Amino acid sequence: MLVAGVDEAGKGPVLGPMIVAGVVMEEDRLPELLRLGVKDSKVLSPVRRNFLSAKIKEIAASYHILEVSAAQIDEMRKIMTMNQLMVVTHTKVLQNLQPDRAYLDAADVKEERFGENVKKRYAAPIDIIAKHKADATYPIVAAASILAKVQRDRIIREMERKMGVALGSGYPSDPKTIKFLEEWIKSHESLPDIARHSWKTSENLLEKMR
């Protein structure tokens, strides 16, 4: 039986893309993830995440990484909520993996509703388990969280190299991120392409800098 885990990185940041990653493995090979030391990406160092990301890609039956840019998020938010966007993106990843069972990190206050909405959109026989903090409970979801986090970090660092500035983590709580946005708005009188224009942080900074 093919078992998948799906998780995202970058749902809340004001800068950069959101990454939704999925990993699928044969059920009898799942213990290999525990042996590798796969756990929630948030408790691992960047070096460890990079190492595990490469190992996961080696042992997985398949994996899929979906990148949703800041501009795409802004466009989608015109016609749907962030929760609905999470349903769309998680379903898209599952459609690429086609597992028999999937464990999802529930992106909704109601776990069951998130799972049901993904199942409805998937429109094919599948067993779905959606839980909060699934990345801390199911190693297959932790594996997906590692792939997503490594990919997003790589993209943010690449953006920094191209732009020649420190972007920080991209989260509104990061002083480096806010400093970058304030300086950009001061120089350009607009937001950069890599910012999510529909975010309250973006709107507030634009208003403040006018």
C-alpha positions in Angstrom: 0.0 0.0 0.0 1.3 3.4 -0.9 1.2 6.0 1.9 1.7 9.7 1.4 2.4 12.6 3.7 1.8 16.2 2.7 2.8 19.5 4.4 3.5 23.1 3.6 6.2 25.6 4.3 5.6 29.4 4.0 1.8 29.7 4.5 2.2 32.8 6.7 5.2 34.8 5.4 4.8 38.1 3.7 7.8 37.4 1.4 8.4 34.5 -1.1 6.4 31.5 -2.2 4.5 28.9 -0.3 5.8 25.3 -0.9 3.5 22.3 -0.6 5.4 19.0 -0.6 4.3 15.4 -0.7 6.3 12.2 -0.1 4.9 8.7 -0.9 6.4 5.4 0.2 5.4 1.7 0.4 3.9 1.2 3.9 6.4 -1.5 4.8 9.3 1.0 4.2 8.0 3.7 6.5 10.2 2.6 9.5 13.2 3.7 7.4 12.2 7.3 8.1 12.4 6.7 11.8 15.8 5.1 11.4 17.0 8.2 9.5 15.9 10.4 12.3 13.2 12.1 10.3 11.2 14.5 12.5 9.3 17.8 12.2 11.4 20.2 10.2 11.0 23.0 12.7 13.1 21.1 15.3 16.0 20.3 12.9 19.0 22.5 12.0 19.3 23.7 8.4 22.3 21.3 7.9 20.3 18.3 9.2 17.3 19.3 7.1 19.4 19.4 3.9 21.0 16.0 4.7 17.6 14.4 5.3 16.0 16.0 2.3 18.5 14.3 0.0 18.0 11.0 1.8 14.2 11.2 1.7 14.3 11.8 -2.1 16.5 8.7 -2.4 14.2 6.3 -0.5 10.8 7.7 -1.4 8.7 5.8 -4.1 7.9 9.3 -5.3 7.7 12.9 -4.2 6.2 16.1 -5.5 7.0 19.7 -4.6 4.6 22.5 -5.6 5.7 26.1 -5.5 3.0 28.8 -5.3 4.6 32.3 -5.8 3.6 35.4 -3.9 1.9 36.7 -7.1 -0.1 33.5 -7.5 -1.2 33.6 -3.8 -2.4 37.2 -4.3 -4.3 36.2 -7.4 -5.9 33.2 -5.8 -6.9 35.2 -2.7 -9.2 37.3 -4.9 -11.4 34.3 -5.4 -10.8 32.1 -2.4 -9.7 32.0 1.2 -6.3 30.8 2.3 -7.9 27.7 3.7 -9.5 27.0 0.3 -6.1 27.6 -1.4 -4.6 25.0 1.0 -7.2 22.4 -0.1 -6.5 23.1 -3.8 -2.7 22.8 -3.4 -2.7 19.7 -1.2 -5.1 18.0 -3.6 -2.8 18.9 -6.5 0.1 17.3 -4.8 -1.9 14.1 -4.0 -3.0 13.9 -7.6 0.6 13.8 -8.6 1.4 11.0 -6.1 -1.8 8.9 -6.2 -1.4 7.1 -2.9 -3.8 4.7 -1.3 -3.7 6.6 2.0 -2.6 10.2 2.8 -1.7 11.9 6.1 -2.1 15.7 5.9 -1.1 18.5 8.3 -4.6 20.0 8.6 -4.6 23.6 7.4 -8.0 24.4 9.0 -9.2 24.8 12.6 -11.4 21.8 12.0 -9.2 18.9 11.1 -12.0 16.7 9.7 -13.3 19.4 7.5 -9.9 19.9 5.9 -9.6 16.2 5.2 -13.1 16.0 3.8 -12.6 19.0 1.5 -9.4 17.5 0.1 -11.1 14.1 -0.4 -14.0 15.7 -2.2 -11.7 17.6 -4.5 -9.5 14.6 -5.1 -12.5 12.8 -6.5 -11.0 9.3 -6.5 -10.9 6.5 -3.8 -8.4 7.5 -1.1 -8.1 7.2 2.6 -7.3 10.6 4.1 -6.2 11.4 7.7 -5.9 15.2 8.4 -4.5 16.2 11.8 -3.1 19.3 13.4 0.7 19.0 14.0 0.8 15.9 11.8 4.4 16.7 11.1 5.2 16.0 14.8 3.1 12.8 14.8 3.6 11.0 11.5 7.1 10.6 10.1 5.8 10.6 6.5 4.4 14.1 7.1 7.6 15.1 8.8 9.4 14.0 5.6 7.2 16.2 3.5 7.7 19.1 5.9 11.5 18.7 5.5 11.3 18.8 1.7 9.0 21.9 1.8 11.2 23.8 4.2 14.4 23.0 2.4 12.9 24.1 -0.9 11.5 27.4 0.5 14.8 28.2 2.3 16.7 27.6 -0.9 14.4 29.9 -2.8 14.7 32.7 -0.2 18.5 32.4 -0.2 18.6 32.6 -4.0 16.4 35.7 -3.9 18.9 37.3 -1.4 21.8 36.5 -3.8 20.0 38.0 -6.8 18.9 41.1 -4.9 22.0 41.6 -2.8 20.0 42.2 0.4 19.1 40.3 3.6 15.5 39.2 3.5 15.4 37.3 6.8 12.9 34.5 7.1 10.2 36.4 5.2 7.8 36.3 8.2 6.2 39.5 9.4 7.7 38.9 12.9 11.2 39.1 11.5 12.9 42.5 11.8 15.2 41.8 8.8 12.1 41.2 6.6 10.4 44.3 7.8 13.6 46.4 7.3 13.9 45.1 3.7 10.3 46.0 2.9 10.5 49.5 4.5 13.7 50.3 2.6 12.3 48.9 -0.7 9.1 50.9 -0.3 11.1 54.1 0.5 13.2 53.6 -2.7 10.5 52.3 -5.1 7.2 53.6 -3.6 5.8 50.2 -4.2 6.1 46.6 -3.0 8.6 44.2 -4.5 7.3 41.3 -6.7 8.4 38.8 -4.1 6.0 40.3 -1.5 2.5 39.1 -0.9 0.6 42.3 -1.7 -2.7 41.0 -0.2 -1.1 40.5 3.2 -2.1 43.0 6.0 1.6 43.6 6.7 2.2 44.8 3.1 -0.9 47.1 3.2 0.1 48.5 6.6 3.7 49.2 5.5 2.6 50.9 2.3 0.2 53.1 4.2 2.9 53.9 6.8 5.6 54.8 4.2 3.3 57.1 2.2 
